[in-house]
Amino acid sequence: MDVKIEQSWKEQLASEFEKPYFSKLVDFVKNEYAAKTIYPKGNKIFNAFDKTPFDKVKVVILGQDPYHEPQQAHGLCFSVNEGIPLPPSLQNIYKELQDDLGITPAASGNLERWAEQGVLLLNATLTVEAHRAGSHQQKGWEEFTDAVIHQIAEEKEHVVFILWGSYAQKKGSFINPYKHLVLKSAHPSPLSVYRGFFGSKPFSQTNAYLIRTEQTPVQW
């Protein structure tokens, strides 16, 4: 099956693309795009992979679903296109970044600048129907993104996994904390941000670990 994805990922995930579940997933996604409004645009489904090749991955931030309102989603978790108002979770991420590292929040919610430095912004589900949160869950995407995380955790060393909220923590529960740095806290959504997200200092902890393991820190 020919999947349009960055070459290093194509090689790493070649066996995954041949599995029956992935073939069913492709059929489902194609039919959904043909019949409904689906986000992100088709050419942005694998944007996280295209912006962060496998050999460049040094940080993984796990999200759950793409944004499901117009012009928001572009294939990177928590990120929105240029000129789009910042969603509440991203506002809170920027607040924590300012508190943690003193970085003034950017006007833009486009996080491609992180992705291009090796931060894989991975949603568990890579597509969604307009205005219907969670509509493409349990269709095969979760199995695919589990395989992505396994591949990173097994093939690489000293990666920082940032797991915000119980969903991400469950999805990343198999990651070896002696081989990688696993940072866990509450989710940055308004519902849980005061339960341990604010004050968790993920950005400074990430950079300290990257420096300690002789990697280049992220310019957040």
Backbone as numpy.savetxt, mean C-alpha at the origin, in Angstrom:
# Nx Ny Nz CAx CAy CAz Cx Cy Cz
-0.31 -15.97 -18.77 -1.16 -14.78 -18.77 -0.28 -13.53 -18.77
-0.53 -12.60 -19.66 0.29 -11.40 -19.75 -0.33 -10.29 -18.92
0.29 -10.02 -17.78 -0.19 -8.96 -16.90 0.73 -7.76 -17.06
0.15 -6.58 -17.25 0.96 -5.37 -17.45 1.39 -4.82 -16.10
2.56 -5.24 -15.69 3.10 -4.86 -14.39 4.61 -4.70 -14.55
5.22 -3.91 -13.72 6.67 -3.65 -13.79 7.45 -4.97 -13.84
8.53 -5.00 -14.62 9.19 -6.25 -14.99 9.70 -7.06 -13.80
10.29 -6.41 -12.82 10.84 -7.18 -11.68 9.72 -7.87 -10.90
8.57 -7.22 -10.80 7.42 -7.85 -10.15 6.85 -8.96 -11.02
6.86 -8.75 -12.32 6.36 -9.79 -13.24 7.14 -11.08 -13.03
8.45 -10.94 -12.84 9.30 -12.12 -12.62 9.05 -12.72 -11.23
8.96 -11.88 -10.22 8.75 -12.37 -8.86 7.42 -13.09 -8.69
6.40 -12.62 -9.41 5.03 -13.12 -9.20 4.55 -14.00 -10.35
5.48 -14.43 -11.21 5.10 -15.20 -12.41 4.22 -16.39 -12.08
4.57 -17.13 -11.03 3.79 -18.33 -10.70 2.38 -17.96 -10.22
2.27 -16.79 -9.58 0.97 -16.35 -9.07 0.00 -16.06 -10.23
0.54 -15.46 -11.28 -0.30 -15.10 -12.43 -0.85 -16.32 -13.16
-0.25 -17.49 -12.92 -0.69 -18.72 -13.59 -1.71 -19.51 -12.77
-1.99 -19.06 -11.56 -2.89 -19.83 -10.70 -4.35 -19.61 -11.09
-5.19 -20.63 -10.88 -6.61 -20.52 -11.26 -7.32 -19.33 -10.63
-7.04 -19.04 -9.37 -7.75 -17.94 -8.72 -7.46 -16.61 -9.43
-6.23 -16.45 -9.93 -5.87 -15.18 -10.57 -6.58 -15.05 -11.92
-6.72 -16.15 -12.61 -7.45 -16.13 -13.88 -8.91 -15.72 -13.65
-9.52 -16.25 -12.59 -10.91 -15.88 -12.24 -10.98 -14.40 -11.85
-9.97 -13.95 -11.11 -9.93 -12.55 -10.70 -9.86 -11.62 -11.91
-9.01 -11.96 -12.87 -8.88 -11.15 -14.09 -10.21 -11.07 -14.82
-10.89 -12.20 -14.95 -12.20 -12.21 -15.62 -13.20 -11.32 -14.89
-13.23 -11.44 -13.57 -14.13 -10.63 -12.75 -13.85 -9.14 -12.95
-12.57 -8.77 -12.85 -12.19 -7.35 -12.96 -12.51 -6.80 -14.35
-12.21 -7.56 -15.38 -12.53 -7.11 -16.75 -14.02 -6.87 -16.92
-14.83 -7.78 -16.41 -16.28 -7.64 -16.53 -16.79 -6.42 -15.75
-16.21 -6.19 -14.59 -16.61 -5.04 -13.78 -16.29 -3.73 -14.49
-15.08 -3.63 -15.05 -14.70 -2.41 -15.77 -15.58 -2.19 -17.00
-16.01 -3.27 -17.63 -16.84 -3.15 -18.83 -18.26 -2.68 -18.49
-18.72 -3.00 -17.29 -20.14 -2.76 -16.97 -20.38 -1.62 -15.99
-19.36 -1.23 -15.22 -19.58 -0.28 -14.13 -18.44 0.75 -14.08
-18.56 1.70 -13.18 -17.46 2.63 -12.91 -16.61 2.02 -11.80
-15.36 1.75 -12.14 -14.44 1.09 -11.21 -13.21 1.97 -11.02
-12.71 1.99 -9.81 -11.49 2.75 -9.51 -10.39 1.80 -9.04
-9.11 2.14 -9.29 -8.64 3.27 -10.08 -8.81 2.98 -11.58
-8.32 3.88 -12.44 -8.31 3.59 -13.87 -7.53 2.31 -14.12
-7.90 1.60 -15.17 -7.30 0.30 -15.43 -5.78 0.31 -15.49
-5.23 1.38 -16.05 -3.76 1.44 -16.18 -3.06 1.80 -14.88
-3.85 2.03 -13.81 -3.27 2.36 -12.51 -3.46 1.24 -11.48
-4.05 0.12 -11.88 -4.30 -0.97 -10.92 -3.00 -1.40 -10.25
-1.93 -1.51 -11.04 -0.65 -1.97 -10.50 0.34 -0.81 -10.32
-0.19 0.38 -10.08 0.67 1.56 -9.97 1.68 1.45 -8.84
1.28 0.85 -7.72 2.21 0.70 -6.59 3.45 -0.10 -7.00
3.23 -1.12 -7.81 4.34 -1.96 -8.27 5.18 -1.23 -9.32
4.50 -0.50 -10.19 5.21 0.22 -11.25 6.10 1.32 -10.67
5.64 1.95 -9.59 6.41 3.04 -8.99 7.52 2.53 -8.05
7.37 1.29 -7.55 8.34 0.74 -6.60 8.74 -0.67 -7.02
9.74 -0.80 -7.89 10.19 -2.12 -8.32 10.62 -2.98 -7.13
10.56 -4.29 -7.31 10.82 -5.23 -6.23 12.17 -4.97 -5.56
13.21 -4.75 -6.35 14.54 -4.60 -5.76 14.71 -3.28 -5.02
13.77 -2.35 -5.19 13.85 -1.05 -4.51 13.05 -1.02 -3.21
12.24 -2.03 -2.95 11.34 -2.00 -1.79 12.15 -2.03 -0.49
11.94 -1.02 0.34 12.55 -1.03 1.67 11.54 -0.74 2.78
10.37 -0.23 2.39 9.28 0.02 3.33 7.99 -0.45 2.67
7.09 -1.06 3.44 5.76 -1.44 2.94 4.73 -0.83 3.87
3.81 -0.05 3.31 2.66 0.44 4.06 1.43 -0.26 3.50
0.67 -0.91 4.39 -0.48 -1.69 3.95 -1.78 -0.92 4.15
-2.55 -0.80 3.08 -3.90 -0.26 3.16 -4.90 -1.37 2.89
-6.17 -1.01 2.83 -7.19 -2.04 2.66 -7.87 -1.97 1.29
-8.53 -0.84 0.98 -9.30 -0.69 -0.26 -8.88 0.59 -0.97
-8.98 0.66 -2.28 -8.81 1.95 -2.95 -9.93 2.91 -2.55
-9.65 4.20 -2.65 -10.73 5.19 -2.47 -11.80 4.95 -3.54
-13.05 5.20 -3.18 -14.14 4.85 -4.10 -14.93 6.05 -4.59
-14.37 7.26 -4.45 -15.03 8.44 -4.99 -14.22 8.97 -6.18
-14.83 9.76 -7.08 -14.17 10.19 -8.31 -12.84 10.88 -8.10
-11.89 10.56 -8.96 -10.58 11.22 -9.06 -9.63 10.95 -7.89
-10.05 10.15 -6.91 -9.18 9.95 -5.75 -8.12 8.87 -6.00
-8.57 7.66 -6.27 -7.66 6.51 -6.31 -6.75 6.54 -7.52
-5.47 6.23 -7.29 -4.54 6.06 -8.42 -3.53 4.94 -8.15
-3.97 3.96 -7.35 -3.19 2.75 -7.22 -2.17 2.73 -6.10
-2.12 3.76 -5.26 -1.22 3.80 -4.12 -2.07 3.98 -2.86
-1.88 3.14 -1.86 -2.72 3.24 -0.67 -2.51 4.59 0.04
-3.58 5.13 0.54 -3.67 6.40 1.27 -3.40 7.63 0.40
-2.97 7.44 -0.84 -2.59 8.54 -1.72 -3.76 8.95 -2.61
-3.81 10.24 -2.95 -4.81 10.72 -3.92 -4.11 11.50 -5.03
-4.81 11.64 -6.14 -4.27 12.39 -7.26 -4.04 13.86 -6.90
-3.18 14.51 -7.68 -2.91 15.95 -7.50 -4.22 16.74 -7.55
-4.32 17.73 -6.68 -5.47 18.63 -6.71 -6.71 18.12 -6.03
-6.66 16.91 -5.48 -7.81 16.33 -4.79 -7.68 16.62 -3.29
-8.75 17.04 -2.62 -8.68 17.30 -1.17 -8.18 16.07 -0.40
-7.43 16.32 0.66 -6.86 15.22 1.43 -7.95 14.48 2.19
-8.06 13.15 2.03 -8.99 12.38 2.84 -8.59 12.43 4.32
-9.53 12.18 5.23 -9.23 12.30 6.66 -8.04 11.47 7.13
-7.93 10.23 6.67 -6.80 9.39 7.11 -5.46 9.99 6.70
-5.41 10.53 5.48 -4.16 11.13 5.01 -3.86 12.42 5.77
-4.89 13.19 6.10 -4.67 14.36 6.95 -4.01 13.96 8.26
-4.48 12.86 8.84 -3.93 12.41 10.11 -2.51 11.85 9.96
-2.24 11.21 8.84 -0.88 10.74 8.56 0.07 11.94 8.49
-0.36 12.99 7.82 0.47 14.20 7.72 0.65 14.87 9.08
-0.41 14.86 9.92 -0.28 15.42 11.27 0.77 14.67 12.08
0.73 13.35 11.99 1.70 12.53 12.72 3.11 12.75 12.17
3.22 12.90 10.87 4.52 13.18 10.25 5.09 14.49 10.77
4.23 15.50 10.90 4.69 16.78 11.42 5.12 16.67 12.87
4.33 15.95 13.67 4.66 15.76 15.08 5.93 14.94 15.25
6.11 13.95 14.39 7.22 13.00 14.50 8.54 13.61 14.01
8.50 14.22 12.83 9.73 14.70 12.20 9.76 16.20 11.93
8.69 16.91 12.32 8.67 18.35 12.11 8.48 18.76 10.67
7.96 17.85 9.85 7.77 18.14 8.42 6.40 18.78 8.21
6.40 19.98 7.65 5.15 20.67 7.36 4.33 19.86 6.36
3.04 19.64 6.63 2.23 18.83 5.72 2.23 19.38 4.30
2.37 18.49 3.34 2.33 18.88 1.93 0.91 19.25 1.54
0.79 20.16 0.60 -0.54 20.51 0.08 -1.10 19.37 -0.75
-0.22 18.63 -1.40 -0.63 17.53 -2.27 -0.75 16.22 -1.49
-1.78 15.45 -1.83 -1.94 14.13 -1.24 -1.36 13.02 -2.10
-0.64 13.40 -3.15 -0.03 12.41 -4.04 1.27 11.91 -3.40
1.30 10.63 -3.05 2.45 10.06 -2.33 3.44 9.35 -3.26
3.40 9.68 -4.55 4.36 9.07 -5.47 5.80 9.35 -5.04
6.02 10.49 -4.40 7.38 10.81 -3.95 7.88 9.80 -2.93
7.00 9.23 -2.15 7.40 8.14 -1.24 7.66 6.87 -2.02
6.73 6.54 -2.92 6.83 5.29 -3.69 8.15 5.23 -4.47
8.55 6.37 -5.02 9.77 6.40 -5.83 11.04 6.26 -5.00
10.90 6.34 -3.68 12.04 6.13 -2.78 12.06 4.73 -2.17
11.14 3.87 -2.61 11.15 2.50 -2.11 10.07 2.17 -1.10
9.05 3.04 -1.00 7.93 2.78 -0.10 6.79 2.18 -0.91
6.56 0.87 -0.74 5.49 0.19 -1.47 4.17 0.50 -0.77
3.29 1.22 -1.46 2.01 1.65 -0.90 0.94 0.68 -1.40
0.77 -0.41 -0.66 0.02 -1.57 -1.14 -1.34 -1.69 -0.49
-2.39 -1.62 -1.28 -3.72 -1.96 -0.79 -3.93 -3.47 -0.86
-4.72 -4.00 0.07 -5.03 -5.43 0.06 -5.90 -5.79 -1.13
-6.80 -4.88 -1.50 -7.69 -5.04 -2.66 -7.33 -3.93 -3.64
-7.13 -4.25 -4.90 -6.59 -3.26 -5.82 -7.62 -2.56 -6.70
-8.88 -2.97 -6.61 -9.94 -2.30 -7.36 -11.19 -2.17 -6.48
-12.09 -1.27 -6.88 -13.32 -1.06 -6.12 -14.36 -0.42 -7.03
-15.63 -0.74 -6.81 -16.70 -0.10 -7.56 -16.98 1.29 -6.97
-17.29 2.24 -7.83 -17.58 3.61 -7.38 -18.63 3.61 -6.28
-18.36 4.37 -5.22 -19.29 4.62 -4.11 -19.62 3.36 -3.29
-18.87 2.27 -3.54 -19.19 1.03 -2.80 -17.93 0.46 -2.16
-17.62 0.96 -0.99 -16.43 0.51 -0.26 -16.48 -1.01 -0.06
-15.35 -1.66 -0.29 -15.26 -3.10 -0.06 -15.92 -3.96 -1.11
-16.38 -3.38 -2.20 -17.16 -4.14 -3.18 -16.34 -5.19 -3.93
-15.01 -5.06 -3.96 -14.18 -6.07 -4.64 -13.37 -6.91 -3.67
-13.79 -6.93 -2.43 -13.15 -7.82 -1.46 -13.61 -9.26 -1.70
-12.76 -10.20 -1.30 -13.07 -11.64 -1.40 -13.27 -12.10 -2.84
-12.59 -11.45 -3.78 -12.64 -11.87 -5.18 -11.31 -12.43 -5.67
-10.31 -12.41 -4.80 -8.99 -12.92 -5.18 -7.85 -11.95 -4.94
-8.17 -10.66 -4.82 -7.10 -9.69 -4.62 -6.32 -9.95 -3.34
-7.02 -10.34 -2.27 -6.34 -10.54 -0.99 -5.32 -11.67 -1.09
-5.67 -12.72 -1.82 -4.73 -13.83 -2.00 -3.50 -13.35 -2.77
-3.75 -12.53 -3.77 -2.63 -12.00 -4.56 -1.72 -11.11 -3.71
-2.30 -10.20 -2.94 -1.46 -9.30 -2.16 -0.81 -10.01 -0.97
-1.43 -11.08 -0.47 -0.73 -11.92 0.52 0.55 -12.50 -0.09
0.44 -12.95 -1.34 1.60 -13.51 -2.02 2.70 -12.46 -2.20
2.30 -11.23 -2.48 3.26 -10.13 -2.61 4.02 -9.93 -1.30
3.28 -9.90 -0.19 3.92 -9.69 1.11 4.84 -10.86 1.46
4.38 -12.08 1.18 5.22 -13.27 1.41 6.53 -13.16 0.63
6.41 -12.75 -0.61 7.59 -12.66 -1.48 8.60 -11.67 -0.91
8.12 -10.52 -0.48 9.01 -9.51 0.10 9.62 -10.03 1.40
8.78 -10.60 2.26 9.24 -11.05 3.57 10.27 -12.18 3.47
10.10 -13.03 2.46 11.00 -14.18 2.33 12.26 -13.86 1.53
12.12 -13.06 0.47 13.23 -12.82 -0.45 14.14 -11.67 -0.03
13.63 -10.78 0.81 14.40 -9.59 1.17 14.71 -9.59 2.67
15.62 -8.71 3.07 15.93 -8.53 4.49 15.81 -7.05 4.85
15.55 -6.80 6.13 15.57 -5.44 6.67 14.59 -4.50 5.96
13.38 -5.01 5.73 12.29 -4.17 5.20 11.46 -3.70 6.39
10.99 -2.47 6.33 10.08 -1.95 7.36 8.64 -2.17 6.89
7.88 -2.91 7.68 6.45 -3.11 7.41 5.65 -2.25 8.38
4.89 -1.30 7.85 4.08 -0.41 8.67 2.63 -0.88 8.58
2.14 -1.38 9.70 0.82 -2.02 9.75 -0.10 -1.18 10.63
-0.95 -0.40 10.00 -1.88 0.48 10.71 -3.24 -0.18 10.79
-3.67 -0.48 12.00 -5.00 -1.05 12.20 -5.00 -2.56 12.19
-6.07 -3.14 12.73 -6.14 -4.60 12.92 -6.12 -5.36 11.61
-6.72 -4.80 10.56 -6.76 -5.50 9.28 -5.34 -5.70 8.74
-4.57 -4.64 8.71 -3.19 -4.73 8.21 -2.34 -5.63 9.10
-2.56 -5.55 10.41 -1.77 -6.37 11.34 -2.05 -7.85 11.16
-3.30 -8.17 10.90 -3.64 -9.57 10.64 -3.02 -10.03 9.33
-3.08 -9.19 8.32 -2.55 -9.54 7.01 -1.02 -9.73 7.06
-0.36 -8.99 7.93 1.09 -9.10 8.04 1.56 -9.93 9.21
0.67 -10.78 9.75 0.99 -11.49 11.00 2.12 -12.51 10.85
2.40 -12.97 9.63 3.42 -14.00 9.43 4.82 -13.42 9.24
4.95 -12.11 9.16 6.25 -11.49 8.88 7.20 -11.72 10.06
8.42 -12.14 9.76 9.42 -12.43 10.79 9.98 -11.12 11.36
9.69 -10.82 12.65 10.15 -9.54 13.21 11.64 -9.52 13.51
12.30 -10.66 13.40 13.75 -10.70 13.61 14.51 -10.42 12.31
13.82 -10.55 11.20 14.43 -10.33 9.88 14.06 -8.94 9.35
12.93 -8.42 9.80 12.41 -7.13 9.33 11.96 -6.32 10.54
11.68 -5.04 10.32 11.07 -4.22 11.36 9.57 -4.15 11.09
8.79 -4.56 12.08 7.33 -4.53 11.96 6.79 -3.48 12.93
6.22 -2.41 12.40 5.66 -1.33 13.21 4.14 -1.44 13.19
3.54 -1.52 14.37 2.09 -1.67 14.48 1.52 -0.51 15.30
0.38 -0.01 14.84 -0.35 0.98 15.64 -1.79 0.98 15.19
-2.60 1.83 15.83 -3.98 2.03 15.38 -3.98 2.62 13.97
-5.11 2.52 13.33 -5.30 3.07 11.98 -5.43 4.60 12.05
-4.96 5.32 11.01 -5.08 6.78 11.04 -6.47 7.34 10.75
-7.47 6.50 10.59 -8.82 7.02 10.33 -9.33 7.77 11.57
-10.24 8.73 11.38 -10.77 9.50 12.52 -11.36 8.62 13.61
-11.83 7.43 13.26 -12.46 6.55 14.25 -11.45 5.98 15.25
-10.18 5.85 14.84 -9.22 5.16 15.70 -7.92 5.92 15.94
-7.82 7.12 15.38 -6.54 7.82 15.39 -6.05 8.13 16.81
-6.98 8.32 17.74 -6.58 8.63 19.12 -6.37 7.38 19.97
-6.47 6.22 19.34 -6.26 4.97 20.09 -4.83 4.46 19.94
-3.93 5.32 19.53 -2.54 4.90 19.45 -1.84 5.20 18.14
-2.56 5.83 17.19 -1.85 6.25 15.97 -1.05 7.52 16.24
-1.72 8.54 16.77 -0.99 9.75 17.11 0.03 9.42 18.20
1.26 9.82 17.95 2.33 9.54 18.91 3.08 8.25 18.65
2.71 7.52 17.60 3.36 6.23 17.32 4.71 6.39 16.62
4.96 7.55 16.04 6.25 7.90 15.43 6.78 6.86 14.42
5.96 6.48 13.46 6.43 5.47 12.50 7.52 5.97 11.56
7.51 7.26 11.27 8.44 7.79 10.27 9.87 7.87 10.81
10.01 8.34 12.04 11.35 8.40 12.64 11.86 6.99 12.95
10.97 6.10 13.38 11.40 4.71 13.65 11.87 4.03 12.36
11.14 4.28 11.28 11.52 3.71 9.99 12.91 4.18 9.58
13.14 5.48 9.63 14.42 6.02 9.17 15.57 5.58 10.07
15.32 5.50 11.38 16.38 5.03 12.29 16.79 3.60 11.94
15.82 2.77 11.63 16.11 1.37 11.26 16.83 1.29 9.92
16.38 2.09 8.95 17.03 2.08 7.64 18.49 2.51 7.77
18.75 3.52 8.58 20.13 3.96 8.79 20.93 2.87 9.49
20.31 2.24 10.48 21.00 1.18 11.24 21.36 0.00 10.35
20.54 -0.25 9.34 20.79 -1.38 8.44 21.46 -0.92 7.13
22.08 0.26 7.20 22.89 0.81 6.09 22.08 1.01 4.82
20.87 1.51 4.99 20.02 1.89 3.86 19.76 3.39 3.91
19.35 3.95 2.79 19.08 5.37 2.71 17.74 5.68 3.36
17.68 6.63 4.31 16.40 6.98 4.91 15.47 7.61 3.90
14.18 7.56 4.19 13.16 8.12 3.30 13.03 9.63 3.56
13.00 10.39 2.49 12.69 11.83 2.59 11.17 11.96 2.58
10.59 11.91 3.76 9.12 11.93 3.87 8.56 13.29 3.48
